[in-house]
Amino acid sequence: MTITVFIVDDHGVLADGLRHLLASQPEMTVVGLAENGRDAVRSVVETCPDVVLMDHGMPLLNGTEATRLIRERCPGTRVIMLSMYSDAVHVYRALQAGATGYIVKKSVAKEVVEAIWAVHRGGRYMSRQLADSVIDHVVHRSTPDDPLDRLSSRERQVLQLLAEGHSVAEIAATLSLSPKTVETYRARMMEKLGIYELAGLVRFAIQQGVTSLE
């Protein structure tokens, strides 16, 4: 039996490191790599690998939204989130999106092989770096109110692209929507969040981990 793995990470050094690590495992094979969530969804849907290693913070489409789309289209594919965040809200978001594993990035080299085996067997894997209190919050769904829950998946995608500096026209082209539809999503999003200027949306997106400072 060979476990097929797809790697998604916008840092080439980390992606190469993971690829070489998994190449040393006789029962695992890397079937593809992607540098952003949008390319990842396209490629993964074509191949439906056993496991996806998903970077949380990526341009164009972050790991959480990419996970949600992949799980909708390839329900048999397991996703392990690789994240620099170790708080309850981000872990909860990943699991809510359909991830079955969560590894804090500084532990990824030590834990990734064990995590792949765990989720492939049908279980979950939570990084040992996560505090027991975080895991308890996630397991019992007692996370604090999450403002991103107010937004639809499409609104979260528009939020990320706006925060990354893309124009309405560029967002429309990226999401295959009309500019008018993008403007409607933007207006609804601002109303739901109570944030009515771009600078505020950018701050919110960074604070919530929708996009990174990079």
trRosetta pair geometry for C-beta under 8 A, 3 or more apart (Angstrom, degrees):
i j d omega theta_ij theta_ji phi_ij phi_ji
1 27 6.3 31 90 -158 72 112
2 27 5.9 -155 -113 -167 50 56
2 28 6.9 148 -165 -102 72 17
2 29 5.4 12 176 1 122 111
3 27 6.1 55 6 136 92 84
3 28 4.8 -26 65 -107 98 73
3 29 7.4 161 77 23 49 64
3 50 4.9 -105 -160 71 73 153
3 51 6.2 17 169 6 110 117
3 116 6.3 124 132 159 153 115
3 117 7.8 -124 -43 -90 164 55
3 120 5.3 -51 -121 -109 131 155
4 28 8.0 157 -88 -158 17 60
4 29 5.9 -27 -109 71 61 89
4 31 4.7 16 -168 -22 105 132
4 47 7.5 -130 148 152 141 115
4 49 4.1 -128 117 -148 104 92
4 50 4.8 125 51 6 72 93
4 51 7.3 166 89 29 51 70
5 22 5.7 -105 60 -159 149 158
5 28 5.8 16 -9 -173 125 105
5 29 7.0 168 24 83 83 37
5 30 5.3 -46 78 -102 94 58
5 31 6.8 148 62 11 38 83
5 49 6.1 136 -105 159 9 141
5 50 6.9 -43 -69 63 55 92
5 51 4.9 -19 -109 75 78 99
5 52 7.4 151 -162 -96 60 27
5 53 6.5 30 -178 -14 108 101
5 116 6.5 -32 -93 -131 129 136
6 30 7.4 113 -101 -160 29 68
6 31 5.8 -49 -77 66 78 89
6 32 4.8 -5 -128 64 94 93
6 33 7.4 -179 -168 -81 66 32
6 34 7.4 20 169 2 106 101
6 40 7.4 132 141 -151 123 88
6 43 7.0 166 -153 114 138 111
6 44 5.5 177 86 -98 168 93
6 47 6.9 137 -70 78 131 132
6 49 4.5 162 -21 21 102 149
6 51 7.4 -175 26 96 68 50
6 52 4.8 -22 68 -111 99 78
6 53 7.3 -165 90 25 49 69
7 15 5.3 134 136 -147 129 86
7 18 5.3 150 -124 99 139 132
7 19 6.1 -101 4 -68 159 84
7 22 7.9 -162 -58 9 122 146
7 30 6.1 -13 -12 -144 111 117
7 32 7.4 -166 33 99 66 50
7 33 4.8 -15 71 -111 97 80
7 34 7.6 175 95 27 54 61
7 52 7.9 173 -82 -160 20 60
7 53 5.0 -7 -118 58 65 113
8 33 7.4 163 -85 -161 38 53
8 34 4.8 -12 -114 65 82 96
8 35 7.8 -164 -159 -74 63 8
8 36 7.9 -51 -167 93 100 6
8 37 7.0 68 178 -96 139 51
8 40 4.2 22 -110 -105 133 139
8 44 8.0 -38 -55 -48 125 125
8 52 6.3 18 -3 180 114 103
8 53 6.5 -178 30 90 69 61
8 54 5.0 8 59 -119 123 55
8 55 5.5 -128 113 13 78 86
8 58 7.3 -60 155 -53 101 159
8 63 7.2 148 106 -111 126 93
8 66 7.0 -160 159 128 165 155
9 12 8.0 170 105 -73 96 22
9 14 5.2 -100 149 93 152 112
9 15 4.3 -172 64 -70 112 94
9 18 7.2 116 5 13 145 141
9 33 7.8 -50 37 -160 78 97
9 35 7.3 -32 92 -124 37 49
9 53 7.4 -24 -38 116 106 102
9 55 4.1 120 -109 -48 66 130
9 58 7.7 -144 -141 -84 31 118
9 82 7.0 -23 -90 70 112 141
10 35 4.8 78 -114 -176 65 77
10 36 6.0 46 -84 -76 111 65
10 55 6.2 -141 5 88 75 162
10 57 7.9 -87 30 106 122 67
10 58 4.8 147 -26 -126 123 90
10 59 6.5 100 -104 12 159 87
11 14 4.3 51 93 18 112 112
11 15 6.5 164 85 -14 58 88
11 55 7.5 150 15 -113 89 150
12 15 5.6 -59 -143 40 32 112
12 16 6.0 31 160 -19 69 107
12 35 7.7 -15 -72 -107 77 112
13 16 6.0 -56 -148 37 27 109
13 17 6.3 30 152 -21 62 108
14 17 5.5 -54 -147 35 32 115
14 18 6.4 31 155 -17 65 104
14 55 7.9 102 99 -91 139 121
14 105 7.9 -32 -137 -160 147 111
14 108 7.6 42 -161 79 111 154
15 18 5.9 -55 -150 37 30 109
15 19 6.3 32 152 -22 64 107
15 33 5.6 91 179 -151 128 128
15 35 7.7 -69 -46 -95 160 71
16 19 5.5 -53 -146 35 33 114
16 20 6.3 29 157 -16 67 105
17 20 6.0 -56 -148 38 29 106
17 21 6.3 31 153 -21 64 109
17 109 7.0 -56 150 -94 123 107
18 21 5.5 -55 -145 36 31 114
18 22 6.2 23 160 -12 67 108
18 30 8.0 122 121 -97 86 136
18 53 6.2 -150 -178 95 153 164
18 108 7.3 -49 -88 147 107 124
18 112 6.6 -117 -132 172 98 172
19 22 6.2 -61 -147 41 26 103
19 23 6.2 33 152 -27 63 108
19 30 5.1 -26 -133 -33 81 174
19 33 6.8 -37 -74 -71 127 129
20 23 5.5 -50 -145 30 32 117
20 24 7.0 34 155 -22 61 101
21 24 6.2 -61 -166 27 31 110
21 25 7.6 26 142 -20 62 103
21 109 6.6 -154 -94 -139 154 77
21 112 6.8 74 114 70 144 133
21 113 7.2 -125 151 -54 109 104
22 25 5.4 -50 -159 25 48 115
22 28 4.8 -95 -171 118 93 129
22 29 7.5 138 142 -123 108 11
22 30 5.3 109 90 -51 133 101
22 112 7.7 -80 -68 123 95 124
22 113 7.5 172 -100 -92 69 86
22 116 7.8 94 -115 -39 111 167
23 29 7.9 52 -108 -126 58 53
23 30 6.7 -49 -65 4 80 113
25 28 4.0 25 93 29 122 113
25 113 6.0 171 -82 -127 142 117
28 113 7.6 -127 -17 -129 156 86
28 116 6.6 38 -108 131 138 155
30 33 7.2 18 168 -54 121 89
31 47 5.8 177 131 168 134 153
31 49 5.2 178 46 -95 133 125
32 43 5.3 -164 153 158 153 133
32 44 7.6 -160 76 -77 137 60
32 47 6.4 159 -6 15 138 159
32 49 7.4 -151 29 -42 102 136
34 37 7.9 106 123 -95 127 14
34 39 4.2 -178 -155 105 116 104
34 40 4.0 -179 79 -77 150 70
34 43 5.5 -175 -63 28 126 139
34 44 7.8 -80 -6 -33 143 92
35 39 6.5 31 45 49 65 143
35 58 7.4 163 150 -151 51 121
36 39 5.3 86 60 16 79 101
36 40 6.8 -140 99 -11 38 95
36 58 4.9 163 -133 160 60 120
36 59 5.4 -55 -118 71 123 75
36 60 4.6 51 170 42 139 124
36 61 6.4 101 157 40 92 79
37 40 5.2 -57 -145 35 33 118
37 41 6.4 36 160 -23 68 100
37 58 5.1 147 -28 81 89 130
37 60 6.2 -164 48 90 86 89
37 61 3.1 -119 85 94 121 93
37 62 5.9 5 -33 58 150 7
37 63 6.2 -151 -88 -80 116 36
37 65 6.4 71 162 77 156 90
37 66 3.3 -133 -154 -61 105 129
38 41 6.1 -48 -151 28 30 108
38 42 6.8 29 151 -15 60 106
38 60 4.7 -70 -7 135 120 129
38 61 4.5 124 -51 6 74 126
38 66 7.5 -111 -53 -98 32 107
38 174 7.5 -82 -108 -174 160 101
39 42 5.7 -57 -153 37 36 113
39 43 6.1 23 157 -12 70 111
40 43 6.1 -64 -144 43 27 102
40 44 5.7 20 164 -15 68 115
40 52 7.3 98 -178 -160 117 133
40 54 7.3 106 174 -119 159 89
40 61 7.8 -138 40 83 103 118
40 66 5.3 38 78 -168 126 139
40 70 7.4 -49 131 -66 98 127
41 44 6.1 -58 -134 41 23 106
41 45 6.1 25 165 -21 61 111
41 61 7.0 -32 -13 101 124 158
41 66 5.4 -135 -55 -146 98 83
41 69 4.9 -5 -125 104 131 132
41 70 5.9 -132 -117 -66 73 82
41 73 7.7 89 -168 33 90 142
42 45 6.3 -65 -154 33 20 108
42 46 6.9 17 152 -19 58 109
43 46 5.8 -59 -158 31 34 113
43 47 6.6 -3 160 7 69 112
44 47 6.3 -76 -144 51 32 90
44 48 6.9 81 165 -83 67 34
44 49 6.6 -79 -139 16 81 93
44 52 5.8 1 -118 -88 140 135
44 70 5.2 -9 104 -125 144 116
44 74 6.3 -115 143 11 96 151
44 77 6.6 101 176 -164 114 171
45 48 7.1 22 -151 -60 26 76
45 70 7.0 -135 -63 -122 78 66
45 73 4.8 -18 -116 125 107 142
45 74 6.1 -154 -112 -36 54 111
48 74 4.2 -175 -119 -134 90 125
48 76 6.5 50 177 65 116 104
48 77 5.5 -133 -160 -54 66 114
49 52 6.4 122 68 -65 113 74
49 77 6.1 71 69 -125 56 110
50 76 7.9 -60 -123 137 49 92
50 77 6.9 163 -178 -126 12 63
50 78 6.7 -5 155 26 62 97
50 120 5.8 28 159 -117 124 103
51 77 7.2 163 -91 -167 18 73
51 78 4.9 -24 -107 71 72 96
51 79 7.5 153 -161 -90 59 26
51 80 6.5 15 -174 -5 106 106
51 116 5.3 118 128 -140 176 88
51 119 6.2 113 -114 87 113 120
51 120 6.0 -62 -53 -71 121 94
52 67 7.8 -176 87 -109 132 76
52 70 6.4 -35 10 163 162 164
52 77 6.0 41 -15 165 105 117
52 78 7.3 -175 23 92 69 47
52 79 4.8 -17 64 -111 103 75
52 80 7.1 -175 88 27 52 67
53 80 5.4 -22 -111 68 60 104
53 82 6.0 34 176 -26 88 122
53 112 6.8 14 -113 -149 134 119
53 116 7.9 -43 -67 -81 101 104
54 63 4.5 130 151 -153 103 108
54 66 6.4 -177 -149 90 125 118
54 67 5.6 104 148 -72 175 100
54 79 5.2 10 -9 -169 133 104
54 80 6.7 162 21 77 81 46
54 81 5.3 -40 76 -106 102 54
54 82 6.5 173 80 16 43 81
54 99 7.1 -121 48 -103 134 115
55 58 5.3 98 95 -51 114 110
55 63 5.4 -148 96 -72 44 127
55 82 5.3 -38 -100 70 48 106
55 83 7.9 129 -167 -80 45 53
56 62 6.6 6 167 179 54 99
56 63 4.2 -98 -120 35 31 139
56 64 6.9 32 -147 -36 78 82
56 81 5.7 57 -74 -175 92 102
56 82 6.5 -138 -17 84 82 50
56 83 3.7 52 -24 -102 144 90
56 84 7.1 -132 52 16 129 68
56 85 6.7 -113 120 19 170 104
56 90 7.3 28 -150 -175 150 120
56 94 7.3 -64 -105 -86 107 119
56 209 7.0 -26 152 173 120 119
57 62 6.3 -25 -121 -136 37 101
57 63 6.9 -39 -25 -4 25 108
57 83 7.5 103 -16 -132 86 73
57 84 7.0 -24 0 17 128 108
57 209 6.8 -99 -85 -168 101 82
57 211 7.3 98 -152 -160 90 31
57 212 4.2 64 -177 -45 134 123
57 214 7.6 106 140 22 124 119
58 61 6.9 -4 91 77 107 51
58 62 5.7 152 46 -121 72 45
58 63 6.1 102 7 -47 107 77
58 66 7.5 8 53 -16 132 142
59 164 6.1 111 -143 -133 89 151
59 211 7.5 48 -109 -138 54 101
60 160 7.5 55 147 125 12 123
60 161 7.1 30 -135 -92 43 90
60 164 7.6 -75 -62 49 39 171
60 174 7.0 -148 -147 -162 97 138
61 65 5.4 -112 -172 86 89 118
61 66 5.2 111 128 -63 111 94
61 69 8.0 -21 175 10 142 141
61 157 6.4 -11 -112 -127 87 98
61 160 7.0 116 -108 90 35 155
62 65 5.6 85 60 19 75 99
62 66 6.9 -141 101 -5 34 96
62 160 6.0 -152 -17 -113 102 149
62 209 7.6 125 -163 141 156 75
62 210 6.1 -145 -15 -169 152 46
62 211 6.7 -131 -65 -81 120 53
63 66 5.5 -58 -140 41 31 112
63 67 6.0 38 159 -26 67 105
63 81 5.9 118 142 -134 134 93
63 82 7.7 -143 -124 50 163 66
63 83 7.3 -145 64 -80 152 94
63 94 7.6 -4 117 -113 109 98
64 67 5.8 -53 -152 31 27 113
64 68 6.7 30 151 -21 61 104
64 81 7.6 25 -81 -115 65 134
64 93 5.3 -23 -128 142 142 110
64 94 6.0 -105 -105 -93 89 58
64 97 4.8 -175 -168 -46 73 160
65 68 5.5 -48 -150 31 37 116
65 69 6.6 32 154 -15 66 104
65 97 7.3 -107 -79 -134 23 137
65 153 6.1 134 -136 -160 98 91
65 156 5.9 -174 -81 106 126 122
65 157 5.9 144 -168 -76 161 86
65 160 7.6 -117 4 -13 149 149
66 69 5.9 -58 -151 39 33 108
66 70 6.2 31 154 -19 67 109
67 70 5.8 -57 -144 38 30 110
67 71 6.1 26 160 -17 66 110
67 79 4.8 153 -133 136 101 166
67 81 6.8 -34 -67 -78 149 101
67 94 6.8 52 43 -152 169 67
67 97 4.4 80 91 128 115 123
67 98 5.4 -177 150 62 96 95
67 99 5.3 -31 -161 -57 152 89
68 71 6.2 -59 -147 37 24 107
68 72 6.6 26 154 -21 60 108
68 97 4.2 -85 -63 -156 85 92
68 98 6.0 139 -104 8 44 115
68 153 6.0 -149 113 -120 151 131
69 72 5.7 -55 -151 32 31 113
69 73 6.4 6 160 -1 66 113
69 153 7.8 139 -62 178 87 143
70 73 6.2 -74 -147 48 28 95
70 74 5.6 -35 178 41 72 105
70 77 6.1 -79 158 85 107 136
70 79 6.3 113 86 -69 135 132
70 98 7.5 -165 75 90 82 139
71 74 7.1 -69 -110 68 21 64
71 75 6.3 56 -177 -109 61 53
71 77 7.2 -131 -96 71 53 91
71 79 6.6 -83 -62 -4 101 129
71 97 7.1 148 13 148 138 66
71 98 3.2 -62 -48 156 170 165
72 75 7.5 -4 -153 -68 11 80
72 98 7.9 -136 -37 -46 62 161
74 77 4.0 30 123 1 117 121
78 100 5.0 -60 -154 40 98 129
78 101 7.2 59 159 -3 107 106
78 119 4.1 156 164 148 147 118
78 120 6.4 -139 28 -78 149 48
79 98 6.2 66 33 109 128 88
79 99 4.6 -86 97 -112 101 68
79 100 6.6 116 55 17 58 75
79 101 7.3 -154 109 39 44 83
80 99 6.6 101 -118 -163 19 102
80 100 7.1 -53 -79 70 63 68
80 101 3.4 -21 -116 77 87 122
80 102 7.2 -159 -164 -63 65 25
80 103 6.3 28 166 -3 109 106
80 112 7.5 132 119 -140 154 75
80 115 5.2 95 -131 143 147 127
80 116 6.9 -82 -21 -80 150 61
80 119 6.0 -150 -65 -7 100 155
80 125 6.7 -9 -119 62 112 120
81 94 4.2 -72 -14 -149 162 139
81 99 4.5 -13 -26 -135 105 161
81 101 6.8 -179 22 95 62 63
81 102 4.9 -4 60 -113 103 70
81 103 7.1 178 88 28 54 64
82 103 5.4 -17 -108 70 66 100
82 105 5.6 79 171 -93 88 80
82 108 5.6 33 -137 -102 115 132
83 86 7.6 165 103 -63 103 52
83 90 6.2 176 164 149 157 130
83 94 7.1 -117 -31 -64 144 144
83 102 6.8 -22 21 -163 117 89
83 103 7.4 143 26 78 68 49
83 104 6.5 -52 78 -114 72 46
83 105 6.3 -128 91 -36 19 93
84 104 7.2 63 -137 -161 25 73
84 105 5.0 -26 -80 14 63 129
84 106 7.8 73 -126 -27 70 85
85 90 3.8 25 115 59 141 171
85 91 7.7 -148 113 -42 99 68
85 104 7.8 -127 78 -118 30 84
85 209 5.9 -18 -51 -105 149 151
86 90 7.7 -4 -14 62 7 124
86 91 7.6 27 -161 -48 36 112
86 104 5.0 10 -84 -100 106 128
86 127 7.6 -92 -119 77 99 133
86 129 6.1 -91 -116 123 136 103
86 130 5.7 -166 -161 -103 95 68
86 131 7.4 93 151 -1 113 84
86 134 6.6 -79 158 -89 75 171
87 90 5.5 83 64 15 81 100
87 91 7.1 -154 95 -4 38 93
87 134 6.6 -149 -158 -120 28 120
88 91 5.8 -63 -147 42 31 109
88 92 5.9 32 158 -22 69 111
88 133 7.8 -77 -62 125 118 76
88 134 4.8 -156 -74 -143 76 73
88 137 3.9 -23 -133 93 142 144
88 138 5.8 -157 -150 -53 82 81
88 143 5.0 -172 135 -110 112 96
88 144 7.8 105 86 7 121 81
89 92 5.8 -58 -147 37 26 112
89 93 6.4 29 155 -22 63 105
89 143 5.5 131 -93 -168 60 126
89 144 6.7 -41 -78 49 110 90
89 146 6.0 150 -148 -101 104 105
90 93 5.6 -47 -144 32 33 113
90 94 6.6 36 155 -20 63 103
90 209 5.8 21 -102 43 116 169
91 94 5.9 -56 -154 33 31 111
91 95 6.5 23 154 -11 66 108
91 102 5.3 88 -134 168 86 170
91 126 7.6 42 -154 -135 131 105
91 130 6.7 73 -86 -124 149 141
91 134 6.1 98 11 164 152 110
91 135 7.8 -84 144 -91 162 49
91 138 5.0 -67 112 -83 118 141
92 95 6.0 -60 -148 41 31 106
92 96 5.9 33 155 -22 67 111
92 137 7.3 -76 -56 123 120 96
92 138 5.1 -156 -77 -119 78 84
92 141 7.3 113 -136 -125 121 58
92 143 4.5 -60 -32 -43 167 157
92 146 7.4 -145 96 -61 128 143
93 96 5.6 -57 -144 38 28 113
93 97 6.3 28 156 -21 64 107
93 146 7.0 159 -76 -149 99 152
93 148 7.0 26 -114 73 128 142
94 97 5.8 -58 -152 34 28 110
94 99 4.2 -29 161 33 90 142
94 102 5.4 116 93 -96 150 115
95 98 7.8 142 -176 3 30 7
95 99 5.7 -81 -87 65 40 86
95 100 7.8 82 -125 -96 76 31
95 102 7.1 -59 -54 -41 89 127
95 138 6.4 104 13 -173 149 117
99 102 6.2 86 127 -67 134 84
100 119 4.6 127 100 -133 117 112
100 123 7.6 137 165 111 116 36
100 124 5.2 -126 -179 -110 75 69
100 125 7.3 63 129 19 73 75
101 115 4.7 105 -163 -174 146 111
101 118 6.8 119 -94 82 120 113
101 119 4.8 -83 -37 -54 118 132
101 124 6.4 171 -82 -167 57 58
101 125 3.9 10 -123 56 101 98
101 126 7.5 -151 -149 -66 55 36
102 125 7.3 -177 31 97 50 68
102 126 5.7 6 56 -123 97 61
102 127 5.9 -88 110 -8 70 95
102 130 7.3 50 104 -48 114 143
103 107 6.0 -133 -174 83 92 97
103 108 5.2 103 133 -100 132 72
103 111 5.3 175 -129 91 122 128
103 112 6.5 -13 -76 -84 175 69
103 115 5.8 -73 -58 -62 122 163
103 125 7.4 -3 -60 120 89 111
103 127 4.5 121 -131 -76 46 113
103 129 7.9 77 -167 26 56 115
104 107 5.2 59 72 19 86 108
104 108 7.7 -132 93 -49 41 74
104 127 4.5 171 4 127 82 165
104 129 3.9 -83 39 73 141 141
104 130 6.6 167 -33 -53 118 75
105 108 5.4 -19 -153 -28 44 118
106 129 6.8 116 66 -100 97 160
107 110 5.3 -66 -172 49 71 109
107 111 5.0 32 140 -2 100 125
107 127 5.4 128 68 -158 141 115
107 128 6.6 -169 -161 51 159 85
107 129 4.8 -159 -23 -30 141 124
108 111 6.4 -82 -135 51 24 91
108 112 5.3 36 178 -52 71 110
109 112 6.7 -27 -117 3 17 112
111 114 5.6 -70 -161 50 56 110
111 115 5.5 56 146 -29 87 110
111 125 7.6 155 166 164 110 126
111 127 6.0 103 114 -123 174 77
111 128 6.8 -168 -91 9 134 97
112 115 5.5 -57 -145 37 31 114
112 116 6.3 35 158 -23 66 102
113 116 5.8 -50 -150 30 31 112
113 117 6.7 28 153 -14 62 104
114 117 6.0 -57 -153 38 31 109
114 118 6.3 33 152 -23 66 109
114 125 7.0 150 119 -137 82 138
115 118 5.6 -56 -147 34 32 114
115 119 6.4 17 163 -8 68 106
115 125 4.0 166 -133 118 78 162
115 127 8.0 -14 -82 -79 131 67
116 119 6.5 -61 -145 41 26 97
116 120 6.0 26 158 -21 63 115
117 120 5.8 -61 -143 39 26 112
117 121 6.4 22 160 -17 64 109
118 121 6.2 -65 -156 36 25 106
118 123 4.8 -76 177 77 81 113
118 124 7.0 -25 143 100 116 19
118 125 4.1 113 81 -66 144 111
119 122 7.7 97 -175 -41 36 6
119 123 6.4 -104 -91 72 34 60
119 124 6.9 34 -95 -121 80 28
119 125 5.7 -82 -44 0 91 109
126 130 5.5 -70 164 40 103 143
126 135 5.7 91 154 -108 163 114
126 138 7.9 163 -113 69 137 149
127 130 5.1 108 74 -15 85 96
130 134 4.8 -111 -177 77 97 132
130 135 5.6 107 123 -51 122 93
131 134 4.8 100 61 0 80 100
131 135 7.3 -152 96 -1 45 85
132 135 5.7 -57 -150 39 37 110
132 136 6.2 41 152 -23 69 105
133 136 5.6 -51 -147 34 32 115
133 137 6.5 36 153 -22 63 102
134 137 5.8 -53 -153 32 32 112
134 138 6.5 26 153 -15 65 107
135 138 5.8 -57 -148 39 33 109
135 139 6.0 31 157 -20 68 109
136 139 5.9 -55 -140 38 27 109
136 140 6.1 1 168 6 64 114
136 142 7.8 -21 131 42 78 118
137 140 6.6 -77 -146 52 20 91
137 142 5.3 -105 -144 70 65 84
137 143 5.5 90 161 -78 108 67
138 141 7.4 21 -176 -75 30 41
138 143 6.9 37 -92 -55 52 111
143 146 6.5 21 120 -47 121 108
145 149 7.7 -111 -175 33 65 128
146 149 4.5 92 84 -18 98 106
147 150 5.9 -35 -174 10 54 115
147 193 6.5 70 173 -121 120 87
147 204 7.7 -89 104 -165 145 116
147 208 6.9 -101 65 -97 107 137
148 151 5.7 -57 -164 34 54 109
148 156 6.3 53 -162 -103 103 120
148 208 5.8 140 -53 -179 116 142
148 210 7.2 166 -103 -73 129 110
150 192 4.5 166 143 169 119 119
150 193 6.8 157 83 -72 138 64
151 155 4.0 -132 -168 94 100 123
151 156 5.0 127 115 -57 129 80
151 159 6.8 -13 -160 -22 165 139
151 189 5.9 33 -117 -123 115 89
151 192 6.1 151 -77 96 71 151
151 193 7.5 3 -59 -53 110 103
152 155 4.6 97 51 6 76 103
152 156 7.1 -138 95 -5 41 85
153 156 5.7 -54 -151 34 32 111
153 157 6.6 34 150 -20 64 103
154 157 5.6 -51 -151 33 35 113
154 158 6.5 35 151 -17 66 103
154 175 7.5 97 -150 -162 92 142
154 185 6.0 -103 129 -124 102 137
155 158 5.6 -51 -148 37 35 111
155 159 6.3 43 150 -25 64 104
155 185 5.3 -165 -100 -171 69 96
155 188 6.4 -98 -104 93 128 108
155 189 4.5 165 -165 -83 111 106
155 192 7.5 36 170 33 160 146
156 159 5.4 -48 -147 33 34 118
156 160 6.6 36 154 -20 64 101
156 210 6.6 -144 -167 -132 89 120
157 160 5.9 -52 -152 32 32 110
157 161 6.6 24 155 -12 64 108
157 175 6.5 121 126 -97 132 127
158 161 5.9 -60 -148 41 32 107
158 162 6.1 34 155 -20 68 108
158 171 6.1 67 -131 -174 76 142
158 175 7.4 -30 -78 -38 79 159
158 182 6.2 164 -124 -151 123 80
158 185 4.6 145 -23 122 166 131
158 186 6.0 -129 153 -71 135 71
158 189 6.4 -152 85 -31 120 152
159 162 5.9 -57 -146 37 27 110
159 163 6.2 23 158 -17 64 111
159 189 5.9 -169 -69 -167 100 151
159 201 6.5 -140 -146 -174 84 109
159 204 7.9 -73 -168 97 123 110
159 205 5.6 176 155 -93 99 113
159 210 5.8 -41 114 169 114 159
160 163 5.8 -61 -148 39 28 109
160 164 6.3 20 156 -14 65 111
160 205 6.3 150 -101 -152 48 130
160 210 5.1 -139 -86 157 86 102
160 211 5.1 140 -145 -56 79 106
161 164 5.7 -59 -145 40 32 108
161 166 4.4 -45 172 45 90 135
161 170 7.4 -164 174 106 120 98
161 171 4.6 129 119 -108 144 103
161 174 6.4 178 -119 65 148 152
161 175 7.7 -114 -17 -36 161 114
162 165 8.0 80 172 -40 30 13
162 166 6.6 -85 -85 58 29 81
162 171 7.0 -2 -61 -71 70 146
162 186 6.7 117 -73 -114 146 110
162 198 6.8 -133 167 -137 109 92
162 201 5.9 -20 113 127 128 141
162 202 7.7 -122 122 -72 84 73
162 205 7.7 177 78 -47 87 151
163 201 6.0 -133 -78 129 88 89
163 202 4.7 143 -137 -115 81 61
163 204 8.0 -121 -92 68 130 74
163 205 3.6 -73 -85 53 163 163
163 206 7.0 -176 -175 -40 135 75
163 210 6.6 101 29 97 157 116
163 211 4.8 178 101 25 128 144
164 211 5.6 -154 -62 -137 91 154
166 170 4.2 -126 -170 92 97 126
166 171 5.1 122 119 -58 122 83
166 174 7.1 -17 -173 -8 158 143
167 170 4.6 97 52 7 77 102
167 171 7.0 -140 95 -4 40 86
168 171 5.7 -56 -147 38 31 111
168 172 6.2 36 153 -24 65 105
168 179 5.1 74 138 -150 109 94
168 182 5.1 154 -159 101 85 133
168 183 6.0 20 -142 -65 140 83
168 186 7.4 -70 -105 -24 104 147
169 172 5.6 -52 -149 32 30 115
169 173 6.6 28 154 -16 63 105
169 179 5.7 -18 -90 -93 59 120
170 173 5.8 -55 -151 37 32 110
170 174 6.3 32 152 -20 66 108
171 174 5.6 -55 -145 37 32 112
171 175 6.0 4 165 4 68 113
171 177 7.6 -25 127 55 80 113
171 182 5.0 125 99 -140 117 144
172 175 6.6 -72 -140 51 21 91
172 176 8.0 29 167 -148 54 2
172 177 5.0 -107 -140 79 67 75
172 178 6.0 -19 -149 165 125 14
172 179 4.6 -62 -55 -74 154 57
172 181 7.2 118 -119 57 96 92
172 182 4.9 -103 -72 -22 83 136
173 176 7.6 20 -172 -75 27 40
175 182 7.2 135 51 -88 133 105
177 181 4.4 -115 175 81 113 130
177 182 5.5 132 100 -52 127 85
177 185 8.0 18 148 -11 167 134
178 181 4.7 98 57 2 80 102
178 182 7.3 -145 95 -4 45 84
179 182 5.5 -54 -151 36 37 113
179 183 6.3 39 152 -21 68 104
180 183 5.6 -52 -150 35 32 113
180 184 6.6 36 149 -22 63 102
181 184 5.5 -50 -152 32 35 115
181 185 6.6 37 150 -18 65 101
182 185 5.7 -51 -151 35 35 112
182 186 6.3 36 150 -21 66 105
183 186 5.5 -51 -147 35 33 115
183 187 6.4 34 154 -20 65 104
184 187 5.8 -53 -147 35 30 110
184 188 6.4 29 155 -16 64 107
185 188 5.9 -58 -148 39 30 110
185 189 6.1 32 155 -22 65 110
186 189 5.7 -57 -147 36 28 113
186 190 6.4 28 156 -18 64 106
187 190 5.9 -55 -148 35 29 110
187 191 6.4 30 154 -19 63 108
188 191 5.7 -58 -151 36 30 113
188 192 6.3 28 154 -18 66 108
189 192 5.9 -56 -147 36 29 109
189 193 6.2 8 161 -2 65 113
189 201 7.8 61 124 -123 120 124
190 193 6.2 -68 -142 48 26 98
190 194 7.8 148 168 -31 56 3
190 195 5.7 -110 -142 79 70 63
190 196 5.3 86 180 -102 123 53
190 201 7.3 -61 -95 -75 86 119
191 194 7.6 24 -175 -70 26 43
193 201 7.6 103 85 -105 155 79
193 204 6.6 55 -175 -162 145 169
195 200 4.2 -160 -162 122 109 124
195 201 5.5 145 124 -70 132 68
195 204 5.9 -96 -58 -27 170 147
196 200 7.2 36 43 47 40 143
197 200 4.9 90 65 7 81 106
197 201 7.3 -151 97 -7 42 88
198 201 5.5 -57 -151 36 37 112
198 202 6.3 39 153 -22 70 103
199 202 5.7 -52 -150 33 32 113
199 203 6.6 32 152 -17 64 104
200 203 5.7 -52 -148 36 33 111
200 204 6.2 34 153 -19 66 107
201 204 5.6 -54 -146 38 31 113
201 205 6.2 33 155 -22 66 106
202 205 5.8 -53 -146 34 29 111
202 206 6.5 25 156 -15 63 107
203 206 6.0 -61 -151 38 29 108
203 207 6.1 27 155 -18 66 112
204 207 5.8 -58 -144 40 28 111
204 208 6.0 11 163 -6 66 115
204 210 7.8 22 120 16 73 131
205 208 6.2 -67 -142 47 24 101
205 210 4.1 -83 -157 64 77 121
205 211 4.9 18 147 25 115 100
206 209 7.8 38 179 -67 28 26
206 210 7.5 -67 -52 47 23 81
206 211 6.3 -49 -82 77 59 79
206 212 7.1 79 -130 -146 78 19
206 213 6.1 62 -141 -69 123 75
209 212 7.7 12 -146 -78 56 69
